Structures are given as C-alpha cells and as structure tokens.
Amino acid sequence: MKRFVIWAMLACLFFAGCTGSFRLTKNVHNFTRGQANKWLDEAVFIGCIILPAYQLAMIGDVVYFNSVEFWSGENPLKVVDVRADGFSSSTDSNAVDDYNCTVEDLSSK
C-alpha cells in the first residue's frame, strides 16, 4: 500500500502536464515586497528565506494547488497584492481586476 501511494503521488507530479500559476508562491512574494519601507521589506524577505516560507509555498503549489488548477480549471487561491499604502488588491480566477476603495472614493461619486 505504501508503494502504491508513493507511485500515485509521483504519477500526479509527472503526468499532470502543466506548470500552473503558482499563486501561493506569488502571494508570499507579494507579501514580502509589500512593506512600507525598503529596510522592512528586505528584512521580511530575508526572514521568509530563512524560515522556509518560499520553499513550503512552492511545494504546496507543485503538489496540490497547481494539480487542482489543472484538473478543475480554477485555482482555489486568490492572488493578493499588498501595496505600499497598506491596501491590498486581489484577483480570483474569474475576475479581471478587483481593488479596495476608500471612504473618500465612495463619497466623491
């Protein structure tokens, strides 16, 4: 049984036939590059390298999320982009552009 599971996992990895969008890895990257100043930005980046955040995100993308995206046509994750002003924008697999607006933006309409 153990050999079957190992061979099935290897088959899923090698016969899926796609690279996927790597959204989890992109979310980690957007988080590390979305800090307010460049020194904090670099410290968070180095922290994510020392703690295996990028490595775990890459493994999660390769093993699970990209396979789900290949077989279902949709990735279960959203891409989150954290901007320097503290707001975040996110897009899902069906949306073209999605963003947060402030109270001032709504009151001017």
Beta strands, then each sheet from edge to edge (+ up, - down):
strand 1: 79-82
strand 2: 88-91
sheet 1: 1+ 2-
end
